[in-house]
Amino acid sequence: LLLPPIRKTFFSFTNIKFPGKLKFFVTVLLIVLSVVLFVRESSIRLQEHVSQVQAEELLERTDYFRVNRDKILSSAEADINAGEYQTAVNKLYIYIAIEDAELSELLSEAEVKLKKLNEIKKKENILNRLKSIPESDYLKNRELYQQLVNMYPDDTKYETKLEYYTKKQAEEAQKQQAAKTRKTSIE
């Protein structure tokens, strides 16, 4: 209906004329619709291309792993034995999609040891922070001992310290409340 020959033919059958604003609106609508369809089609093609590239990369990694399996696994095992758990995880995680029992076992071992190592570092960090905090800072001490109790619920030493600082913090709060009450009663 936007092209003159089509509009003329339509008018000869129906005797309906379209105003200029309607023609403009229909033109803009068709342009927008064309752009949306073009973008959608481009997006679908891009997704297909990305999927294809990923499949090719997986195939290449699988082939590389099969050819160099012993070298890759022995390198990761050496990293684990050297205490370089994150390096071993990084090396093995590249091949996680490949179903190999020894690879899965080494990856699992490295992840478990890395988790334990991070837990130990976190504990040491908390203990070092506790050394630097004065004993009179009951709130901070209680918070840090709460973290240790959460990490090690069976350790009674941390539980005892947590109870001590919780009690001291409650006593301190009572003292502050009593002082506040006295101050307001004096005024």
PyMOL commands that set and color helices and strands:
alter all, ss='L'
color gray80, all
select helices_A, chain A and resi 4-14+20-81+85-93+101-132+138-151+156-186
alter helices_A, ss='H'
color red, helices_A
deselect
rebuild
show_as cartoon
